[in-house]
Amino acid sequence: MVMEIDMNKDSKFIDKKRRSIIKGLSAATAVSAVIPYKLFSAGTGPTAVVIGSGIAGLSAAYDLRKAGFQVSIFEKEKFTGGRMVELQMGSLYQFTHAQGVFGANKEMFVLAEELGIKDQMLGDHMSSFDDQYSGPFGSTDNGHGLYDPGSAGDFDFKTTAKIPGLSKETIAKLPLLMPDLEEIAATVDPCLLESGTEFDDESLGDYFERLFGKKSGRELLAYKIEPLSTWWGWPPYQTSRIALLSWLAQRKHFWQPRGGIGCMTRKLDSLLPVQNNTTVRYITPLDSYGRHTIHYLNANLERRSITPDIVVCAVEGKYLDRLIQDLTPKQEALARNCFFSKEAIVCWMLDEKHAPKEITQGSYIPDHPDPMKARTSHWAAIPRNNDFNHPPHIRFTLSRRHTPEFQKSDMTLEEFCWPMIKTFYPQLEKSHVVDIVDYTCDDLIYMPVGYVKQISAVLQEQRKERRGLYFAGEYVSGAHTGAACASGRTVARTIVKHWT
């Protein structure tokens, strides 16, 4: 069942017309009012509108359509893919949020094989990618020397023991981690963090201090854990331990997909009816037939309203309480606790005359004794690379700890970061710069202590019985693309179970 109404007309007439349509219909026999041309994909089952065309929304829509549902996807942006997309930003074409995929993304790789793009999803280990192209897991300087901090998907004990400056006392305590990592690896799916609710009981910082003692715990946090968690903007003493331990326990790598990070969302976009430039304004409470009405602006900025059988809310969690008028207390509590970390990166595009001849770069821990290095997560001078469609440029990533300083300043990001990059690459002059790409953005959701328990409460409520509104996305699964994909596929299975 679906009802679509043009809200640009007289509101009293609309209300009267809508009431007259509903009056003679039962929940079992109601038929569509006005169905926009090509709004829904072919199917004879219930109608479903998925809000958001990130990997969660696309995955949910794909599986629902396979099950015979009539599906349409509303996307406010002119592009499809959400955080799993590549775009042209000035003269630089590249990822906009997600860079790599995690080897533990089971649902994502099953879907890739079904879509015939498994080879595109495979690729190089992220460390080898980053040795060449300015990513987070190259050599890190902690003030004692250079080392590889490893991947957030793998806690390698031998590599960790070789970190410069790590005391013998701390190295001797590393095996204390083994029992917890083995238990988490056996019981927790890092793509569905609800499975790790029992471990959502203390912060990373408190956990390592409790396990190793204050001195060794802080040492390991400074040299190993925070250099990993800082790339997601997760402060160790606020972040739930299961958020990172669920990855470390899997002993899986991250890698850059051969077909680019957007290969899966591009493929799904080609198969699904995505309505781009369609902005949802709000979703009203359910009616007497258990359905919600979506009020939105179409691509022509015309106000419209539609009442499908099912709404799947696959937007970023920060929008929930703005969009939905009747959140349950558990949903409202989750929405209030959904915040995003901020990432500040600036790239100076260079003319060919001043292009770097080879890659030079540096990564630093947040507690580095050099104040300039402590303000810098990573920088790189990158020559032209035609394979990646990269012009020569200098890239600078501001430390997460110091990003609030920039936000409170009256400076542009390139002005704020200029003194730091001049420290590391003194030959750079403003006259060499032909373009600047500033992509300061919301990055990933915070995962504070207690957040996974809130996820679990919302999902348990969602699974109880058939309903008209469902939630999918990283905000109810975990802060990475594999988790968003798993959430989309899982909610589709729940809907199919409820509605068929």
N, C-alpha and C positions, 0 to 999 in steps of 0.2 A: 504494500500500500504506500502511496506517496501522494502528497498534495503540494502543488507549487502555486504560489500566488504572487502577483505583481503588487508590491507595496507602494508603488508610486501613485496609485489611485486613491480616491477618497477613503480614509480609514474606516469611517462608519459603514460605508457600502461594503468594504472588504470584510468587516466583522460580521455583518449580516449575511453576506454570501457564504462565508466559511461556516457559520452556524447552520445555514440551510442545507449545506452539503453534508455536514456531519449528522444532522438530525435523523435522516432516513437510513443511515448506514449502521450496521452492527460491526463489531470488531472482526468478525469472521468474514464478512462479505463486502466491506468497504472497498471501493475501487479508486483508481487514480483520478485526480481532477485534471490538472494540466501538466503533462510531462514534457519538459523541454526537449527539443530535438537532440538526440544523441547524448542526453544527460546520463543515462544509465547504459551499461554494457548489457549484452544479450543475456537472458536468463529468465526463469519463470518463478524463482523463489522470492523470498522477502527482499524489499528494497533496503539498501544500506548506503549511507553517505559517510565516507571516511574523510575526516578533516585533517589535512596535512599530508604532503607527498614526500616526506622523508622515508627512510628505509622501513620504519615501523608501519607507517600508513600504507606504503606500497606492498609490503609483505602481507599485511592483513587483507588488503583489497584483492591481491592475487589469489590467496587461498579461499576467500569467500566466493570469488567468481568461479573458481574451480568447483565449488560445492553447489553451484547453481543460483547463487544470490545475484540480484540485480545491483550493480555497484557503480558508484560515482565517487570521484575524489575531488575535494575542494582544496585548492592551493592558492594562497595569497600572492606568492611570488610569480614572476614571469617564467621562472625556471623550475624544474622538478628535481628533487633529490635531497633537499634539506641540507644536513651537515655532511652528507656523503656525495659531494658534488665538486666538480672542477669548473672554474669560471675564468673569464678574461678580466683581470683587474688592471686597468691601464695597459701597460705594455707587458704585463706578466700574466701568463696563463698557468694556473696551478690549483691545488686543493684549496679549499676555503676554510675547512675545519679539520675533519678526519684526514689523516695521512696514510695510515696503514690498517691492516686487519690482523686480528689475533688468531693464532692457531687453534684456539679452543672454541671458535665460533661454529659449533656443530650445525645449528639450524641454517646459518648463512651458507655454508659449503654444500649442504644438501640441496638448498634452493639453487645455488649456482650450477650444480650438476643438472638439475631439472631444467634450468633455463638454457643449458648448452654453453655456459660461459666459464666452466671450471678452470680452463687453461688461463683465461684472463684474470681470474681471481688469485691465481698463484703468482709468486714473484720472489724477489730477492729478500733475504733477511734484512730487517730494518737497519741493523748496524752497518752492513755493507753499503746500503743505500745512503745512510747518513755520513759515512766516511767521505762520500763524494758530494752530497747535497744537503748540508746544513740541517740535519735533524737532531733529535734530542739525545741519541744514545751513542754518540761518538766518544772520543777521549775527554775525560773530565779532569779539571785541575782543582784539587782541594787545598792547595797551599803547601802540601808535602810532596806532590808529584802528580804525574798524569796516570790515569787508569780508566778502564771501562767499567762503569757502574752497572752494566748489564741492562736487560730489558725488564719492563714491568711485568712481563709474562714468565719470568724465569729467575728464581733465586739460586744461583750457582755458588755452592759453598767454596769450591776451590778458587774461583775468581774473586769472590768476596774476601777471602783470606789474604789475597795479594794486594789489597788496597793500601796505598802508601799512608803511613801514619796510624793505621789501625793497630791497637796495642795487642800484645800476646794474650793478655787477659780476655779481651773481647773475642779474639780469634778462637780461643779455647772454649768459649761459650756458644759459638755458632751452632753446634749440634743440638742445643736446647730447642731450636726452632723446628727440628725435624718432626717430632710427634704431631704438632699442630698442623704443619703443612701437609703431612700425609693424611690426617683426618679430613682436612678441608678439601684436598684433592679428591678424596673418595666420596664425599657427601655434598659438596657445594658446586653448583653450576655457575661459573662467573658471568654467564649471560642471563641468568635468572637469579638475582641475588636474594630473592625471597627464600631460596633454599638454604641460605646462610644466616637466617634470622637469629639463631642461638649464639652466633659469634658477634652479633651487633650489640656488644655490651661494654666496650671501652674504646678509647682512641688508640691510634697507632703509637703515639708517644707514650701513653700510659702503659700500653701493652709491652713495648720493648724495655721500658724502665722496670716494669714488674718482673719480666722474664730474665733480664740480663743484669739488673741492678742499675742504679741511676747513672753511674759513670760510664759503664760499657754501653748501656742503652742509648744514652745521648750521643756517644761516639758513633755507634752504628747508624743512628738516625741521621746524623750530620753527613756521614760519608757515603751511605748507601741508600737509605730509605727516602729521605727528603729529596735528593737529586732525582729520584724517580717520581715521587708524588707531586713535586713542584711543577712538573710538566702538565699536570691536570689541574693545577691550582689548588691542591688539597693540603692545607696546613696539618701537619702530623698530629698536633694536640687537639684538633677539632674533628678530624676525619675518623670514621669508624674503621676499626682494624680490618673488618671483613672486606671493605672496599678494595684494598690493595692485596691483602693476603690471598683473596680468592684468585687473583691473577698469578701471584708469585708461586702458588702451590701447583699450578698446572704444568710447569716446566715446558711451556710452549712459547714460540717466538712470535713477534710481530713482523709483518712484511708489507712491502709496497706492492699492490696488485700490478701485474704485468699490463693489464688494460686500463690502469689508472683507477683511482679510488671511486670514480663515478661509473664504472662499467656496469655494475649491477643495477643501479637506479636508472641508468639510461635504458637498459634492456627492459626493465619493468615499465618504464614510461612508454615505450613503444607498444606495449601489449595492453595497457589499461587506459580507461577514459579519465584523464586528468583534466580538470577545469582550472587552468592557470588564471592568474589575475582575478581570483574569486575570493573575496575577503569575508569571513564569517564575523558578523557583528556581535551576536549573542545567541544563546540557545535557551529557549523557554522551558519551564517545568513540564513534565509529562502531562498529557491530556487523559481523558477518561478511558482511552484505549491503550494507554501505556506508551504513547509515542511523544517524542520531543519535536519541537519546531525550530528549525534553523533559520535565522534571519541573516541575510548576507547581501553583499554588493557583487554583482556580476562584473564581467570584464568591461562592460559599458557604464559602470558605476550606477546601475539601476538597482534599486532596493527590491529584493525578492525574499520570499519565504517559502520553505519547503518542509514537509512533514513526512519523512521516511519511516519505515518500521524500526530501523536501527541507525544509531549514530555512533561512529567510532572516533573518539577524540585522540588523535595522534599528533597533537601539537606539542610544542615545548611546554613543560610543566608550569613555567612562570605565567602562562596565559590562562590557566584553568579557572581561577576565581573571577577573571574578567569576562570569560565567555559563557560560563554555565551558571544559571540562576538558582539551581536547586541542588547544590552539592550536599551530600550527606556530611554529618560531623566528621567522619573519618576521612572523607575526600577533602573536606575543607582544611583539616589539620595538615594533610600532606601538601596541599597547595600552598599553605602559609609557610611551609618549611622548605619549599623548592626554590633554591637560589643558584645562580650560575657564577662560576669563576670568570675572571677577566684575563684576556691575553692581549698583550701589546707587542706587536711586531711592525717594524718599519723596514722597507727596502728602498735603497737608493739605486736607481737604474743609471748606468754609466755609458758615456759615449765610447765608441770602439777604441779610440786612441788611448783611453785610460782604463781599459778592461784589464782585470787581473789575468796574469799569465797562467796561474795555477790556483787551486783551491787552498786557501788558508782559513783557519777557523779556531774557535776556542769555546769551551763550555766550562762553567764554574759552579761550585756548590754555593748555596745561599749563605753559608757561614764562612766564606772565604775571607782570610785576614786582609786582603787588599780591598779597600772600599769600592774601587771601580769595578773589580771583578765580582764582588758581592752584589752589585747592582745589575749584573749581566748574567742572564741564563745562557745565552749563546750568541755568537756572531760568526759570520762567514763572508769571505770574499769569493765570489763565484764567477768563473769565466762563462762566456757564451756556451750554451749547450743546446744544439738544435734538436737532439732527441727528445728533450723535455720542453722544447720551445721556450727556453729561458734566455733572455738577454743577459749580458754581464751586469752583475749587481752586487751590492753589499747589503747583507741582511743582519738585522739586530733584533734580538728578543730581550725585552726588559724583564728583570727579575720580578717574580710574582709579589715578593715582599714589597718591592718599590713601586709597583703599578699604582697603588692608591696615591702615592706622592704625585705621579703624573696626572691622575684624575682630578686632584685638588688644585693643580697648577693652572695657570692661564696660558700655558704653552701648547703648541702643537706637539705631536709625538716626535716628529723629526727634530724639532728644536730641543726638546727635553733630552733626547738620546744622543744628540750630536757630540757633547763632550766625552761620552763613553766610547763611541765608535772612533773618535779621533785618537783616543788612547791606544786602541788596538790596531788601527789602520791609519796612521798619521798622514799617509800620502793622499788620502781622500780630501778633495776640495769641492766646494759647492759649484764651482764652474765646471766640474766634471759630470755633474748630475743632469740627466735629460728628463727624468721622470721620478716621481716618488709614489710608492704604493704603501699606504698605511692601512693595515687591517687589524686595528684594535677591535675586539669583539667579545661577546659572551662566548665562553668556551664550553665547559662541561658542568653538569650539576654538582653541587657540593654533596658529599655523602657523610654528613655529621653522624655522630653516635645517636642511635634511635631511629634514623631515617629508614633503614631496611625494615624495621618493625612496623613503621607506618605503611610502607609498601605492602607488606604482608597483610595488614588489616584491610586495606582497600581491595586487594585481590581476593581475599577470602570472601568479602562482601560481594564482589563482582561475580564470583563463581556460584553463588548460592542458588540463583534462579534466573529465569529469563527476564530480561530488562530491555529498555530502549536505548540505553547509553552505556558504552564501554570505553575503557581507557587502555591506551597502548603507547609505548615509547620508552625512552631511556629513564624517564622519571619514575617508572614502575618496574624497572628491570635491572639497570646498571648503566654506568656512564661510558658507553662505547657503542660503536655501530653494531657489533655482533649481538649485544644485549637488546638494542632497539629492534633488530630483525627478529630475534627470538620472541620478543614481546608481541610483535605483530602477528607472527605465526601462531603463538599460543592463544592470543585473544580470538583469532579466527576459529580455532578449534573449539573454544568455549562457546562462541556464538552458534556455530554449526550444531553443537550438542544441545544448546538451549532451544534453537528455533526449528530443528528438523527431527 
